[in-house]
Amino acid sequence: MPDIEILWLQCTISNHLFYVACCYHPPKPKYDPAALVNKFNADLQFIIDRQACPLIVIAGDFNSFDTTFLETDFGLTQIVTETTHGFNTLDHWRNFTLKSVGDQ
């Protein structure tokens, strides 16, 4: 596995289970960015397969990495709406709650 920097935490707050990912994607990674996409896809699918309605937060410094797949593939919402470095939004916060079929 390439040197991908993601730390997942499983937390329980007021009887609610949360999954929190902290990620750093360097400006010049030593790995193919597709490896980071694949890692997130695998990790998120692992959580979704085991939890009916997971509460997921992903935070990190992604530099120029395109995180839109998190929204299109998993429904995560970008929370940071202002620039975080110069004219760019490099720091991302995404949250996600998967509703069960009965909740829709």
N, C-alpha and C positions, 0 to 999 in steps of 0.2 A: 504494500500500500504506500503510495507517495506520502510526503510529509504534509498532509492536510491537517490544519489546526481547527478542530471542532471539539468542544467539550459539551457533552449533554449532561444535564442535571435532571433528576426526577425529584420533585418537591411536593409535599402535601401541606396545604395551607387551609385551615378551617374545613378540613375534610374534603378538599378539592385537590385532585392530583394534577400537577402541572409538569410539562416537559419544557425545559429551557435549554436552548443551544446558544453557545457563545462561539463565534467564528472569527478568525482572522485570515484574510486572503491577501497576501503581499502584492505590491505593485508589479513585481516581476517574479511570479511563482516558478519553482523548479519542477512543477507538474503541469500536465495538460489541464486547463480549467474544466474540461469535460469530466475529469475525475472528481472534482468537487460537486458537480451536478449529480453524478452517479451516486456519490456518498450521501448527499442530502436525500435523493430519491429513495435509496435503500433504507436509510434511517427513518425517514418519515413513514414509509410503507410498513416498516417493522412496528412502529408505534400504532399506526392506524389499524393494523391487523390484530392488535392485542387489546385495544381500548375502544369502546363504542363511541365515546364522545371526548376525544382528547383535547386538552387545552395546551396549545403549543405556542411558545414565544421563541423567536430566533433573533438574536442581536449580534451585531458585529461590525467590523471594519472590513468592507468588501472591496475597497478601492474601485477599480474599473470593472469589476466582475458584474455581469448582468444577472440580477436576481429575479427578473420577471417570471421565470419558470415557477418560482415558489407561489406566485399569484395565479398563474394560468393553470398549473398542474395540481395545486393543492388548496387554492383559495385563500392563501395568506394575504393579509392586508399590510401594505407599507404604512407605518405610523409616522415616520420622520418625513415632514413635508418641507423643511427648510434646508438650505445648504449647510453643510457641516465642515467644509474645507474649501475656502475660496468660493468659486461659483458652482461647486459640485456637492452632491449628496453622497458621501462615501460611507457614512455610518447608517446602518439600516436597522430598524426594529420592525419585525413582522409578527403579527399574532394570528392565531388560527383556532377556531373551534369547529370541530366536525360534528354536525347534528346527526343524530340517528334518524332512520327512516320515519319513526313515529313522531319526531319533532317537527317534521316539515309540513 
